[in-house]
């Protein structure tokens, strides 16, 4: 009897742990907006200089059929991501140009964290 109770308790813990882990997540599933963990981005006063830097680098633009918004995920192939120079601030994000707009992207998930017009 004791073994059966222990087995049921272990099964309940195993089934409940993914639910508890997902409750800790910052992402929302469904039609609600996606919450993106915001790390250090480019300071507002540095953005004009950063846009000028991107133009000077002649980064090729990538086209997508949809409007690019914060939280959107870029395609897995066909997009090249570039490091943000240290002079614009320390950031873990990369940048690319999509539909004519410079965007900051979280490199592992390919999620857009900022769109600079």
N, C-alpha and C positions, 0 to 999 in steps of 0.2 A: 504494500500500500504506500509506504513511504517513497519507494522508487517511482511509483506512478505520479505522486504529487510533485516530486522533484523534476520529473520529466515534463509534466505540464507547465511547471513554473519556468523551466528553461525554454520551452517552446514559446510561451507567452513573451518572455524577454526577447527572444530572437525575432519574433514577429513584430514586436513593438518598437525595437530599436530603429528601423528605417523610418518609421513615422516620427519618432522623436528627433532623428537627425534632420529630416526635412523641415521640421518646425523651426530649426535653427537657421535655415537658409535665408539669404537675402533676396532670392528670386521668387517671383510670383508666377504661378502657372495659370494658363487660361487667357482670357481676354484682358485681364488687368495689365497695366504697364509693367515692364520689367524694371526692377530696381538694380542699378549697376553700382557696385562698390566704387566710390569715387576716391581715387588716390590723388597724388599731387599732379596737377595739370599746369599748363602754361599760364602765367600770370596775365591779367587783363592788359597791363601796360606793355607786356612783351609781345602780344599777339600781332600787332602790325609788323614788327620786325620779323616775327616768325613767318607770317604770310609772305613777306618779301623774300625771306630765305628760301621758302618752298618754290617760289617763282624762279629765283636764280638757279635752283638745282634742276629745273626743268623736269620735274617728276612727271612721268606719264600718268594721265588720268585714266581711271577705270570707270566704265559705265555700268549702271544697274538700272533695270526698268522701273523700280520703285523709288520713292523719295527716301533719301538717307536721313534717318532720325536717330537720336540717342536711344540705345537699347537694341537697334537693329544688328543682325549678325551678317557679316559680309561673307561672300562665297569662299569656299575652301581653296579653290584654285583660281589663278588668273590675276590675283591681287598681290602686289609687292609692298611690303611694309618697310619703313625706314626708321632708323633711330633718331630721336629728338636730340639735337646737340646740347651738350651740358650747359652752354651759355643761356639757354631758355629755361633752365631749372631742371632739377633731378626728377625724372619721371620714369615709371616702368612701362609707360605706354609707347606705342609706335605711331607713326603718321603715314597717311597715304592721301591721294586725291581721288575722290569719287564724285562723279557727276559735276565736276568743276568746283567742288568744295573740299577744303582740307579738313580731314577728320583725324581725331585721335582714337586709337583702337587698342583694346586689351589684346595682346598678341596670342595668348593661348585660346581664348574663346572666340576671337575675331569680332567681339562686340564693340560697337561704336560707343565711346564714352563722351565725346564732344564733337560738335560740328562747328567749324569756324567759317563764317561767310566772308 
